Amino acid sequence: MAISWRIGPLTTTIAAIELVVRDPQSTEVARLPVTNGFAYDSGSYTRGQVSFPVPDLADGSYRFTLTALDNFGNSTGSDTDVEIATNPETRFHDVFAYPNPFDAETDVVFTLDHSLEVSIPPTGTFAIALLVTYGAILITSLFFYNRAVTARDNRLLQSALSAREATARRTEAIAQELKEVRERLGKVEPTEQVQAEEIRELQRERQILRGKLADLADREAELRRSAARSIELDQERLALEELLEEASEDLTSKEEEIQDLQARLKTAAKNAGDTRGGGRTRALEQLSRRMRTLYKTVEFDDRVIHDLLALRDETMKLKAEEAIKRLADGSDAAAIRRKVGGLPPHLSIFELGFAGKGRVYYTRGRQRSFRVLSVGAKNTQNADLEYLSRLPA
């Protein structure tokens, strides 16, 4: 026995059809492809009908689920319940006898509800009549069955022809699209080849430029090292020139300044007294106010005031203040004084010489042009450098 099932609609042509059979407990008992039994409807490539034989199953109730898949991956499906009975109970319908009533014989006619093999001994008129009647029924049934099969085959043939025509049209459209794509590729590929060659040429040039950049970086590093050494030598030269310039300055004008400063220091010393404790504190306060008042472009650490006051030689004090005055008046000249060596790398401290062996240590100021850190002589150089190395950045 065969079953026919409607399929569709889908987006495009049918790719595969599968039948799944499950028992009442939803356990899968059969799975088989039925694509070969599919036929398109006339004029359509998304709808049709599939016919397939009933699988060999035991008697009982089953759920048949049919799933169809098109070429784009879209699917559709449906299910139905089927009752399988291989040995049903035989029933007779429309039984009658002619003539009725009868004397010696009669014809009995009946209809069965399913196909059944009947065996009657070929004896007597009843057997022959029954055989003739069965033959007539069989011939009639075969005639109508052949008509139905022929009509179905014609429908299947028409569906196949329609599907073939639709497939042919689709094939022609695909061939046209492929032709157009090939033409576009024929136009695009030469341009892409030229661009690829240009890209390869640019990559080669980039590699060459990277090599040149590496050489330039090495050369730049070498020049920087040479320039740093040249700057240090130039700073030392300028420091020596300034020391020589300091030694050859006009002694007369300096002597006048020295005499004036000596007079002021004597007056300050006379007023402050020569005692320690409170007298030294007042001297430090007066010197701090005077230095910060006279040289407003310079910042003074407290150690500087103590260092100046600790210089016993009045001439050294005057020379030190003179150096500080030059630092305050000529920032451009002071910026190229000799850098102090031997300090941590985070410190950038310079020294300005005075009186041959004295040193004023300074750096860039936070709020003003310069910041004086310490003042010392030859005998305090080690202590000064130790103090400077402990300063924060």
QUIPE-V690047 format. One record per backbone hydrogen bond with DSSP energy under -1.0 kcal/mol. NH is the residue of the N-H (numbers start at 1). CO is the residue of the C=O. E is the energy in kcal/mol with one decimal. If there is no record, write none. Layout:
NH,CO,E  NH,CO,E
This chain:
3,52,-2.9  5,50,-2.6  7,48,-2.9  15,69,-3.3  16,69,-1.9  18,67,-2.6  19,32,-2.8  20,65,-2.8  21,30,-2.8  22,63,-2.0  23,27,-2.1  26,23,-2.3  29,21,-3.1  30,21,-1.4  32,19,-2.2  34,17,-2.1  37,34,-1.3  38,35,-2.0  39,49,-2.2  41,47,-2.0  44,41,-1.9  48,7,-2.2  49,39,-2.8  50,5,-3.0  51,37,-2.1  52,3,-2.2  54,1,-2.6  57,55,-1.1  60,84,-2.0  62,82,-2.6  63,22,-2.6  64,80,-3.1  65,20,-2.8  66,78,-2.9  67,18,-2.6  68,76,-3.3  69,16,-2.8  70,74,-2.8  71,13,-1.5  73,70,-1.5  76,68,-2.1  78,66,-1.8  80,64,-2.2  82,62,-3.2  84,60,-3.1  93,111,-3.1  96,109,-2.5  98,107,-2.4  107,98,-3.5  109,96,-3.3  111,93,-3.0  113,91,-1.2  123,121,-2.9  128,124,-1.6  129,125,-3.0  130,126,-2.6  131,127,-2.4  132,128,-2.5  133,129,-2.9  134,130,-2.7  135,131,-2.5  136,132,-2.6  137,133,-2.7  138,134,-2.8  139,135,-2.9  140,136,-2.7  141,137,-2.9  142,138,-3.1  143,139,-2.6  144,140,-2.6  145,141,-3.0  146,142,-3.0  147,143,-2.2  148,144,-2.6  149,145,-3.0  150,146,-2.9  151,147,-2.7  152,148,-2.8  153,149,-3.0  154,150,-2.6  155,151,-2.4  156,152,-3.2  157,153,-2.9  158,154,-2.8  159,155,-2.9  160,156,-2.8  161,157,-2.9  162,158,-2.8  163,159,-3.0  164,160,-2.9  165,161,-2.7  166,162,-3.0  167,163,-3.0  168,164,-2.8  169,165,-2.8  170,166,-2.8  171,167,-3.0  172,168,-2.7  173,169,-2.6  174,170,-2.7  175,171,-2.7  176,172,-2.3  177,173,-2.5  178,174,-2.8  179,175,-2.2  180,176,-2.4  181,177,-2.6  182,178,-2.7  183,179,-2.2  184,180,-2.4  185,181,-2.9  186,182,-2.4  187,183,-1.3  188,184,-2.4  189,185,-2.9  192,188,-2.5  193,189,-2.4  194,190,-2.2  195,191,-2.6  196,192,-2.7  197,193,-2.3  198,194,-2.3  199,195,-2.6  200,196,-2.5  201,197,-2.3  202,198,-2.6  203,199,-2.3  204,200,-2.2  205,201,-2.4  206,202,-2.4  207,203,-2.2  208,204,-2.1  209,205,-2.8  210,206,-2.5  211,207,-1.9  212,208,-2.2  213,209,-2.9  214,210,-2.3  215,211,-2.1  216,212,-2.8  217,213,-2.5  218,214,-2.2  219,215,-2.5  220,216,-2.9  221,217,-2.5  222,218,-2.2  223,219,-2.6  224,220,-2.7  225,221,-2.2  226,222,-2.3  227,223,-3.2  228,224,-2.8  229,225,-2.1  230,226,-2.4  231,227,-2.6  232,228,-2.2  233,229,-2.4  234,230,-2.6  235,231,-2.7  236,232,-2.4  237,233,-2.4  238,234,-2.8  239,235,-2.5  240,236,-2.4  241,237,-2.6  242,238,-2.6  243,239,-2.3  244,240,-2.4  245,241,-2.5  246,242,-2.9  247,243,-1.8  248,244,-1.3  254,250,-1.5  255,251,-2.6  256,252,-1.9  257,253,-2.0  258,254,-2.9  259,255,-3.0  260,256,-2.4  261,257,-2.9  262,258,-3.0  263,259,-2.3  264,260,-2.1  265,261,-2.7  266,262,-2.8  267,263,-2.3  268,264,-2.6  269,265,-3.3  270,266,-2.7  271,267,-2.3  272,268,-2.4  273,269,-1.8  279,276,-1.2  281,277,-1.9  282,278,-2.3  283,279,-2.2  284,280,-2.5  285,281,-2.4  286,282,-2.8  287,283,-2.7  288,284,-2.5  289,285,-2.5  290,286,-2.6  291,287,-2.6  292,288,-2.3  293,289,-1.6  294,290,-2.7  295,291,-2.1  298,295,-1.1  299,370,-2.8  301,372,-2.0  304,301,-1.0  306,302,-1.6  307,303,-2.8  308,304,-2.7  309,305,-2.2  310,306,-1.7  317,313,-1.9  318,314,-2.5  319,315,-2.7  320,316,-2.6  321,317,-2.5  322,318,-2.3  323,319,-2.4  324,320,-2.1  325,321,-2.3  326,322,-2.3  327,323,-2.2  328,324,-2.1  329,325,-2.2  330,326,-2.7  334,330,-2.0  335,331,-1.6  336,333,-1.0  337,334,-1.5  340,349,-3.2  347,344,-1.9  350,362,-3.0  351,338,-2.6  352,360,-2.4  354,358,-1.8  357,355,-1.5  358,354,-2.3  359,376,-3.0  360,352,-2.4  361,374,-2.7  362,350,-2.5  363,371,-2.0  365,369,-1.4  370,297,-1.4  371,363,-2.7  372,299,-3.1  373,361,-2.7  374,361,-1.5  376,359,-2.5  381,378,-1.2  384,380,-2.5  385,381,-2.6  386,382,-2.1  387,383,-2.2  388,384,-2.6  389,385,-2.2  391,388,-1.5
